[in-house]
Amino acid sequence: MQRESDLSETQSWTVRCQDTADGSGDVIVDLPPELLASLGLVLGDELTIEVIDGAIVLKPKRNTSPNPDPSSPPAI
């Protein structure tokens, strides 16, 4: 996972995927609290997922709305 502020620094984390046990094939990935804090992410933020050179890469999904609600936290 890369920090947007410093793309020359790459952080690697190993986490376990948990089966949702609902038959959907979906998984739950718990991200370490220190990773979330270092990227300014909070529970509920949306991420994009890509496979790049065999690695799973998660990136914050940015709000592209032209008029975001100022009372809501920034979308990441």
MIKOL-285958 format. One record per atom (N, C-alpha, C): residue number from 0; residue in one letter; atom name; x, y, z. Coordinates in nm, 4 decimals. Layout:
N
<site palum="NUM" romi="A" migu="CA" px="X" py="Y" pz="Z"/>
...
//
This chain:
76
<site palum="0" romi="M" migu="N" px="0.0841" py="-0.1167" pz="0.0000"/>
<site palum="0" romi="M" migu="CA" px="0.0000" py="0.0000" pz="0.0000"/>
<site palum="0" romi="M" migu="C" px="0.0883" py="0.1225" pz="0.0000"/>
<site palum="1" romi="Q" migu="N" px="0.0537" py="0.2242" pz="-0.0781"/>
<site palum="1" romi="Q" migu="CA" px="0.1375" py="0.3429" pz="-0.0893"/>
<site palum="1" romi="Q" migu="C" px="0.0680" py="0.4635" pz="-0.0291"/>
<site palum="2" romi="R" migu="N" px="0.1474" py="0.5472" pz="0.0332"/>
<site palum="2" romi="R" migu="CA" px="0.0957" py="0.6744" pz="0.0825"/>
<site palum="2" romi="R" migu="C" px="0.0880" py="0.7689" pz="-0.0358"/>
<site palum="3" romi="E" migu="N" px="-0.0233" py="0.8406" pz="-0.0493"/>
<site palum="3" romi="E" migu="CA" px="-0.0373" py="0.9354" pz="-0.1595"/>
<site palum="3" romi="E" migu="C" px="0.0627" py="1.0494" pz="-0.1460"/>
<site palum="4" romi="S" migu="N" px="0.0987" py="1.0873" pz="-0.0230"/>
<site palum="4" romi="S" migu="CA" px="0.1882" py="1.2005" pz="-0.0035"/>
<site palum="4" romi="S" migu="C" px="0.3328" py="1.1677" pz="-0.0395"/>
<site palum="5" romi="D" migu="N" px="0.3691" py="1.0403" pz="-0.0415"/>
<site palum="5" romi="D" migu="CA" px="0.5065" py="1.0025" pz="-0.0716"/>
<site palum="5" romi="D" migu="C" px="0.5055" py="0.8698" pz="-0.1459"/>
<site palum="6" romi="L" migu="N" px="0.4865" py="0.8768" pz="-0.2766"/>
<site palum="6" romi="L" migu="CA" px="0.4748" py="0.7551" pz="-0.3552"/>
<site palum="6" romi="L" migu="C" px="0.6071" py="0.6811" pz="-0.3695"/>
<site palum="7" romi="S" migu="N" px="0.7171" py="0.7423" pz="-0.3270"/>
<site palum="7" romi="S" migu="CA" px="0.8454" py="0.6726" pz="-0.3341"/>
<site palum="7" romi="S" migu="C" px="0.8604" py="0.5754" pz="-0.2170"/>
<site palum="8" romi="E" migu="N" px="0.7786" py="0.5906" pz="-0.1129"/>
<site palum="8" romi="E" migu="CA" px="0.7838" py="0.5019" pz="0.0031"/>
<site palum="8" romi="E" migu="C" px="0.6678" py="0.4027" pz="-0.0057"/>
<site palum="9" romi="T" migu="N" px="0.6994" py="0.2746" pz="-0.0056"/>
<site palum="9" romi="T" migu="CA" px="0.5971" py="0.1712" pz="-0.0131"/>
<site palum="9" romi="T" migu="C" px="0.5911" py="0.0974" pz="0.1188"/>
<site palum="10" romi="Q" migu="N" px="0.4699" py="0.0781" pz="0.1672"/>
<site palum="10" romi="Q" migu="CA" px="0.4500" py="0.0018" pz="0.2896"/>
<site palum="10" romi="Q" migu="C" px="0.3902" py="-0.1321" pz="0.2519"/>
<site palum="11" romi="S" migu="N" px="0.4384" py="-0.2387" pz="0.3119"/>
<site palum="11" romi="S" migu="CA" px="0.3825" py="-0.3713" pz="0.2894"/>
<site palum="11" romi="S" migu="C" px="0.3252" py="-0.4247" pz="0.4195"/>
<site palum="12" romi="W" migu="N" px="0.2092" py="-0.4854" pz="0.4101"/>
<site palum="12" romi="W" migu="CA" px="0.1421" py="-0.5432" pz="0.5262"/>
<site palum="12" romi="W" migu="C" px="0.0905" py="-0.6805" pz="0.4860"/>
<site palum="13" romi="T" migu="N" px="0.0964" py="-0.7741" pz="0.5758"/>
<site palum="13" romi="T" migu="CA" px="0.0396" py="-0.9058" pz="0.5518"/>
<site palum="13" romi="T" migu="C" px="-0.0796" py="-0.9216" pz="0.6451"/>
<site palum="14" romi="V" migu="N" px="-0.1948" py="-0.9498" pz="0.5865"/>
<site palum="14" romi="V" migu="CA" px="-0.3172" py="-0.9675" pz="0.6646"/>
<site palum="14" romi="V" migu="C" px="-0.3866" py="-1.0952" pz="0.6195"/>
<site palum="15" romi="R" migu="N" px="-0.4748" py="-1.1454" pz="0.7017"/>
<site palum="15" romi="R" migu="CA" px="-0.5514" py="-1.2652" pz="0.6666"/>
<site palum="15" romi="R" migu="C" px="-0.6904" py="-1.2247" pz="0.6182"/>
<site palum="16" romi="C" migu="N" px="-0.7369" py="-1.2926" pz="0.5157"/>
<site palum="16" romi="C" migu="CA" px="-0.8733" py="-1.2732" pz="0.4674"/>
<site palum="16" romi="C" migu="C" px="-0.9650" py="-1.3660" pz="0.5457"/>
<site palum="17" romi="Q" migu="N" px="-1.0799" py="-1.3137" pz="0.5853"/>
<site palum="17" romi="Q" migu="CA" px="-1.1780" py="-1.3930" pz="0.6592"/>
<site palum="17" romi="Q" migu="C" px="-1.2986" py="-1.4182" pz="0.5705"/>
<site palum="18" romi="D" migu="N" px="-1.3425" py="-1.5422" pz="0.5641"/>
<site palum="18" romi="D" migu="CA" px="-1.4609" py="-1.5784" pz="0.4876"/>
<site palum="18" romi="D" migu="C" px="-1.5836" py="-1.5176" pz="0.5543"/>
<site palum="19" romi="T" migu="N" px="-1.6723" py="-1.4585" pz="0.4762"/>
<site palum="19" romi="T" migu="CA" px="-1.7945" py="-1.4008" pz="0.5323"/>
<site palum="19" romi="T" migu="C" px="-1.8958" py="-1.5082" pz="0.5698"/>
<site palum="20" romi="A" migu="N" px="-1.8735" py="-1.6309" pz="0.5229"/>
<site palum="20" romi="A" migu="CA" px="-1.9590" py="-1.7458" pz="0.5530"/>
<site palum="20" romi="A" migu="C" px="-2.1032" py="-1.7258" pz="0.5080"/>
<site palum="21" romi="D" migu="N" px="-2.1223" py="-1.6425" pz="0.4040"/>
<site palum="21" romi="D" migu="CA" px="-2.2579" py="-1.6233" pz="0.3527"/>
<site palum="21" romi="D" migu="C" px="-2.2747" py="-1.6810" pz="0.2126"/>
<site palum="22" romi="G" migu="N" px="-2.1706" py="-1.7529" pz="0.1650"/>
<site palum="22" romi="G" migu="CA" px="-2.1779" py="-1.8163" pz="0.0342"/>
<site palum="22" romi="G" migu="C" px="-2.1509" py="-1.7222" pz="-0.0823"/>
<site palum="23" romi="S" migu="N" px="-2.1192" py="-1.5960" pz="-0.0547"/>
<site palum="23" romi="S" migu="CA" px="-2.1000" py="-1.4975" pz="-0.1615"/>
<site palum="23" romi="S" migu="C" px="-1.9615" py="-1.5042" pz="-0.2249"/>
<site palum="24" romi="G" migu="N" px="-1.8654" py="-1.5630" pz="-0.1529"/>
<site palum="24" romi="G" migu="CA" px="-1.7277" py="-1.5617" pz="-0.1999"/>
<site palum="24" romi="G" migu="C" px="-1.6538" py="-1.4365" pz="-0.1560"/>
<site palum="25" romi="D" migu="N" px="-1.7242" py="-1.3434" pz="-0.0913"/>
<site palum="25" romi="D" migu="CA" px="-1.6612" py="-1.2216" pz="-0.0396"/>
<site palum="25" romi="D" migu="C" px="-1.5719" py="-1.2557" pz="0.0790"/>
<site palum="26" romi="V" migu="N" px="-1.4777" py="-1.1688" pz="0.1060"/>
<site palum="26" romi="V" migu="CA" px="-1.3901" py="-1.1840" pz="0.2225"/>
<site palum="26" romi="V" migu="C" px="-1.3843" py="-1.0532" pz="0.2991"/>
<site palum="27" romi="I" migu="N" px="-1.3470" py="-1.0629" pz="0.4251"/>
<site palum="27" romi="I" migu="CA" px="-1.3253" py="-0.9467" pz="0.5104"/>
<site palum="27" romi="I" migu="C" px="-1.1758" py="-0.9371" pz="0.5351"/>
<site palum="28" romi="V" migu="N" px="-1.1212" py="-0.8171" pz="0.5172"/>
<site palum="28" romi="V" migu="CA" px="-0.9800" py="-0.7936" pz="0.5421"/>
<site palum="28" romi="V" migu="C" px="-0.9705" py="-0.6876" pz="0.6511"/>
<site palum="29" romi="D" migu="N" px="-0.9225" py="-0.7270" pz="0.7687"/>
<site palum="29" romi="D" migu="CA" px="-0.9016" py="-0.6318" pz="0.8777"/>
<site palum="29" romi="D" migu="C" px="-0.7665" py="-0.5648" pz="0.8586"/>
<site palum="30" romi="L" migu="N" px="-0.7680" py="-0.4335" pz="0.8427"/>
<site palum="30" romi="L" migu="CA" px="-0.6435" py="-0.3585" pz="0.8268"/>
<site palum="30" romi="L" migu="C" px="-0.5957" py="-0.3127" pz="0.9639"/>
<site palum="31" romi="P" migu="N" px="-0.4669" py="-0.3232" pz="0.9907"/>
<site palum="31" romi="P" migu="CA" px="-0.4128" py="-0.2847" pz="1.1212"/>
<site palum="31" romi="P" migu="C" px="-0.4413" py="-0.1379" pz="1.1535"/>
<site palum="32" romi="P" migu="N" px="-0.4754" py="-0.1088" pz="1.2794"/>
<site palum="32" romi="P" migu="CA" px="-0.5055" py="0.0292" pz="1.3193"/>
<site palum="32" romi="P" migu="C" px="-0.3921" py="0.1270" pz="1.2880"/>
<site palum="33" romi="E" migu="N" px="-0.2667" py="0.0826" pz="1.3021"/>
<site palum="33" romi="E" migu="CA" px="-0.1546" py="0.1736" pz="1.2733"/>
<site palum="33" romi="E" migu="C" px="-0.1475" py="0.2083" pz="1.1248"/>
<site palum="34" romi="L" migu="N" px="-0.1884" py="0.1170" pz="1.0381"/>
<site palum="34" romi="L" migu="CA" px="-0.1928" py="0.1453" pz="0.8950"/>
<site palum="34" romi="L" migu="C" px="-0.3019" py="0.2477" pz="0.8664"/>
<site palum="35" romi="L" migu="N" px="-0.4208" py="0.2256" pz="0.9218"/>
<site palum="35" romi="L" migu="CA" px="-0.5310" py="0.3201" pz="0.9012"/>
<site palum="35" romi="L" migu="C" px="-0.4914" py="0.4599" pz="0.9486"/>
<site palum="36" romi="A" migu="N" px="-0.4319" py="0.4674" pz="1.0676"/>
<site palum="36" romi="A" migu="CA" px="-0.3924" py="0.5967" pz="1.1240"/>
<site palum="36" romi="A" migu="C" px="-0.2869" py="0.6652" pz="1.0374"/>
<site palum="37" romi="S" migu="N" px="-0.1894" py="0.5882" pz="0.9873"/>
<site palum="37" romi="S" migu="CA" px="-0.0818" py="0.6484" pz="0.9085"/>
<site palum="37" romi="S" migu="C" px="-0.1331" py="0.7062" pz="0.7767"/>
<site palum="38" romi="L" migu="N" px="-0.2441" py="0.6538" pz="0.7274"/>
<site palum="38" romi="L" migu="CA" px="-0.3016" py="0.7016" pz="0.6013"/>
<site palum="38" romi="L" migu="C" px="-0.4195" py="0.7955" pz="0.6224"/>
<site palum="39" romi="G" migu="N" px="-0.4555" py="0.8216" pz="0.7484"/>
<site palum="39" romi="G" migu="CA" px="-0.5688" py="0.9095" pz="0.7767"/>
<site palum="39" romi="G" migu="C" px="-0.7021" py="0.8468" pz="0.7436"/>
<site palum="40" romi="L" migu="N" px="-0.7089" py="0.7143" pz="0.7468"/>
<site palum="40" romi="L" migu="CA" px="-0.8330" py="0.6430" pz="0.7173"/>
<site palum="40" romi="L" migu="C" px="-0.9078" py="0.6108" pz="0.8461"/>
<site palum="41" romi="V" migu="N" px="-1.0392" py="0.5996" pz="0.8350"/>
<site palum="41" romi="V" migu="CA" px="-1.1220" py="0.5596" pz="0.9480"/>
<site palum="41" romi="V" migu="C" px="-1.2183" py="0.4515" pz="0.9020"/>
<site palum="42" romi="L" migu="N" px="-1.2762" py="0.3826" pz="0.9988"/>
<site palum="42" romi="L" migu="CA" px="-1.3732" py="0.2782" pz="0.9696"/>
<site palum="42" romi="L" migu="C" px="-1.4839" py="0.3342" pz="0.8814"/>
<site palum="43" romi="G" migu="N" px="-1.5126" py="0.2663" pz="0.7729"/>
<site palum="43" romi="G" migu="CA" px="-1.6177" py="0.3099" pz="0.6810"/>
<site palum="43" romi="G" migu="C" px="-1.5664" py="0.3775" pz="0.5556"/>
<site palum="44" romi="D" migu="N" px="-1.4385" py="0.4196" pz="0.5539"/>
<site palum="44" romi="D" migu="CA" px="-1.3817" py="0.4779" pz="0.4327"/>
<site palum="44" romi="D" migu="C" px="-1.3787" py="0.3717" pz="0.3236"/>
<site palum="45" romi="E" migu="N" px="-1.3984" py="0.4142" pz="0.1997"/>
<site palum="45" romi="E" migu="CA" px="-1.3975" py="0.3212" pz="0.0879"/>
<site palum="45" romi="E" migu="C" px="-1.2601" py="0.3159" pz="0.0234"/>
<site palum="46" romi="L" migu="N" px="-1.2220" py="0.1954" pz="-0.0197"/>
<site palum="46" romi="L" migu="CA" px="-1.0943" py="0.1739" pz="-0.0860"/>
<site palum="46" romi="L" migu="C" px="-1.1178" py="0.1100" pz="-0.2216"/>
<site palum="47" romi="T" migu="N" px="-1.0284" py="0.1376" pz="-0.3160"/>
<site palum="47" romi="T" migu="CA" px="-1.0283" py="0.0646" pz="-0.4416"/>
<site palum="47" romi="T" migu="C" px="-0.9291" py="-0.0498" pz="-0.4260"/>
<site palum="48" romi="I" migu="N" px="-0.9459" py="-0.1539" pz="-0.5059"/>
<site palum="48" romi="I" migu="CA" px="-0.8560" py="-0.2686" pz="-0.4996"/>
<site palum="48" romi="I" migu="C" px="-0.8113" py="-0.3038" pz="-0.6412"/>
<site palum="49" romi="E" migu="N" px="-0.6811" py="-0.3258" pz="-0.6574"/>
<site palum="49" romi="E" migu="CA" px="-0.6225" py="-0.3639" pz="-0.7856"/>
<site palum="49" romi="E" migu="C" px="-0.5163" py="-0.4695" pz="-0.7611"/>
<site palum="50" romi="V" migu="N" px="-0.4880" py="-0.5486" pz="-0.8621"/>
<site palum="50" romi="V" migu="CA" px="-0.3738" py="-0.6391" pz="-0.8577"/>
<site palum="50" romi="V" migu="C" px="-0.2693" py="-0.5803" pz="-0.9513"/>
<site palum="51" romi="I" migu="N" px="-0.1534" py="-0.5451" pz="-0.8948"/>
<site palum="51" romi="I" migu="CA" px="-0.0451" py="-0.4840" pz="-0.9724"/>
<site palum="51" romi="I" migu="C" px="0.0808" py="-0.5664" pz="-0.9498"/>
<site palum="52" romi="D" migu="N" px="0.1333" py="-0.6229" pz="-1.0580"/>
<site palum="52" romi="D" migu="CA" px="0.2542" py="-0.7060" pz="-1.0510"/>
<site palum="52" romi="D" migu="C" px="0.2424" py="-0.8144" pz="-0.9435"/>
<site palum="53" romi="G" migu="N" px="0.1254" py="-0.8764" pz="-0.9346"/>
<site palum="53" romi="G" migu="CA" px="0.1045" py="-0.9866" pz="-0.8403"/>
<site palum="53" romi="G" migu="C" px="0.0741" py="-0.9450" pz="-0.6976"/>
<site palum="54" romi="A" migu="N" px="0.0704" py="-0.8146" pz="-0.6709"/>
<site palum="54" romi="A" migu="CA" px="0.0394" py="-0.7657" pz="-0.5359"/>
<site palum="54" romi="A" migu="C" px="-0.0995" py="-0.7051" pz="-0.5349"/>
<site palum="55" romi="I" migu="N" px="-0.1722" py="-0.7240" pz="-0.4256"/>
<site palum="55" romi="I" migu="CA" px="-0.3023" py="-0.6600" pz="-0.4093"/>
<site palum="55" romi="I" migu="C" px="-0.2765" py="-0.5205" pz="-0.3539"/>
<site palum="56" romi="V" migu="N" px="-0.3248" py="-0.4191" pz="-0.4252"/>
<site palum="56" romi="V" migu="CA" px="-0.3008" py="-0.2795" pz="-0.3883"/>
<site palum="56" romi="V" migu="C" px="-0.4338" py="-0.2139" pz="-0.3532"/>
<site palum="57" romi="L" migu="N" px="-0.4416" py="-0.1605" pz="-0.2320"/>
<site palum="57" romi="L" migu="CA" px="-0.5589" py="-0.0869" pz="-0.1866"/>
<site palum="57" romi="L" migu="C" px="-0.5259" py="0.0611" pz="-0.1858"/>
<site palum="58" romi="K" migu="N" px="-0.6182" py="0.1427" pz="-0.2374"/>
<site palum="58" romi="K" migu="CA" px="-0.5983" py="0.2875" pz="-0.2382"/>
<site palum="58" romi="K" migu="C" px="-0.7272" py="0.3534" pz="-0.1906"/>
<site palum="59" romi="P" migu="N" px="-0.7151" py="0.4641" pz="-0.1181"/>
<site palum="59" romi="P" migu="CA" px="-0.8354" py="0.5362" pz="-0.0773"/>
<site palum="59" romi="P" migu="C" px="-0.9145" py="0.5817" pz="-0.1990"/>
<site palum="60" romi="K" migu="N" px="-1.0452" py="0.5642" pz="-0.1930"/>
<site palum="60" romi="K" migu="CA" px="-1.1331" py="0.6097" pz="-0.3000"/>
<site palum="60" romi="K" migu="C" px="-1.1649" py="0.7560" pz="-0.2731"/>
<site palum="61" romi="R" migu="N" px="-1.1295" py="0.8420" pz="-0.3644"/>
<site palum="61" romi="R" migu="CA" px="-1.1471" py="0.9861" pz="-0.3468"/>
<site palum="61" romi="R" migu="C" px="-1.2869" py="1.0303" pz="-0.3884"/>
<site palum="62" romi="N" migu="N" px="-1.3398" py="1.1302" pz="-0.3185"/>
<site palum="62" romi="N" migu="CA" px="-1.4708" py="1.1864" pz="-0.3496"/>
<site palum="62" romi="N" migu="C" px="-1.4569" py="1.2718" pz="-0.4750"/>
<site palum="63" romi="T" migu="N" px="-1.5359" py="1.2402" pz="-0.5772"/>
<site palum="63" romi="T" migu="CA" px="-1.5292" py="1.3169" pz="-0.7016"/>
<site palum="63" romi="T" migu="C" px="-1.6510" py="1.4058" pz="-0.7180"/>
<site palum="64" romi="S" migu="N" px="-1.7327" py="1.4164" pz="-0.6144"/>
<site palum="64" romi="S" migu="CA" px="-1.8517" py="1.5000" pz="-0.6195"/>
<site palum="64" romi="S" migu="C" px="-1.8110" py="1.6468" pz="-0.6311"/>
<site palum="65" romi="P" migu="N" px="-1.8746" py="1.7239" pz="-0.7220"/>
<site palum="65" romi="P" migu="CA" px="-1.8369" py="1.8644" pz="-0.7372"/>
<site palum="65" romi="P" migu="C" px="-1.8752" py="1.9494" pz="-0.6160"/>
<site palum="66" romi="N" migu="N" px="-1.9760" py="1.9097" pz="-0.5408"/>
<site palum="66" romi="N" migu="CA" px="-2.0212" py="1.9864" pz="-0.4250"/>
<site palum="66" romi="N" migu="C" px="-2.0334" py="1.8962" pz="-0.3034"/>
<site palum="67" romi="P" migu="N" px="-1.9212" py="1.8541" pz="-0.2433"/>
<site palum="67" romi="P" migu="CA" px="-1.9301" py="1.7659" pz="-0.1276"/>
<site palum="67" romi="P" migu="C" px="-1.9967" py="1.8354" pz="-0.0103"/>
<site palum="68" romi="D" migu="N" px="-2.0645" py="1.7581" pz="0.0725"/>
<site palum="68" romi="D" migu="CA" px="-2.1310" py="1.8090" pz="0.1924"/>
<site palum="68" romi="D" migu="C" px="-2.0235" py="1.8513" pz="0.2929"/>
<site palum="69" romi="P" migu="N" px="-2.0152" py="1.9813" pz="0.3264"/>
<site palum="69" romi="P" migu="CA" px="-1.9091" py="2.0274" pz="0.4163"/>
<site palum="69" romi="P" migu="C" px="-1.9213" py="1.9721" pz="0.5579"/>
<site palum="70" romi="S" migu="N" px="-2.0392" py="1.9232" pz="0.5978"/>
<site palum="70" romi="S" migu="CA" px="-2.0554" py="1.8706" pz="0.7322"/>
<site palum="70" romi="S" migu="C" px="-2.0090" py="1.7261" pz="0.7451"/>
<site palum="71" romi="S" migu="N" px="-1.9861" py="1.6599" pz="0.6316"/>
<site palum="71" romi="S" migu="CA" px="-1.9403" py="1.5220" pz="0.6356"/>
<site palum="71" romi="S" migu="C" px="-1.7888" py="1.5163" pz="0.6280"/>
<site palum="72" romi="P" migu="N" px="-1.7287" py="1.4108" pz="0.6867"/>
<site palum="72" romi="P" migu="CA" px="-1.5828" py="1.3995" pz="0.6795"/>
<site palum="72" romi="P" migu="C" px="-1.5381" py="1.3787" pz="0.5352"/>
<site palum="73" romi="P" migu="N" px="-1.4151" py="1.4145" pz="0.5045"/>
<site palum="73" romi="P" migu="CA" px="-1.3663" py="1.3971" pz="0.3672"/>
<site palum="73" romi="P" migu="C" px="-1.3717" py="1.2506" pz="0.3238"/>
<site palum="74" romi="A" migu="N" px="-1.4121" py="1.2278" pz="0.2019"/>
<site palum="74" romi="A" migu="CA" px="-1.4163" py="1.0909" pz="0.1498"/>
<site palum="74" romi="A" migu="C" px="-1.2769" py="1.0484" pz="0.1111"/>
<site palum="75" romi="I" migu="N" px="-1.2387" py="0.9290" pz="0.1529"/>
<site palum="75" romi="I" migu="CA" px="-1.1086" py="0.8767" pz="0.1168"/>
<site palum="75" romi="I" migu="C" px="-1.1187" py="0.7365" pz="0.0660"/>
//
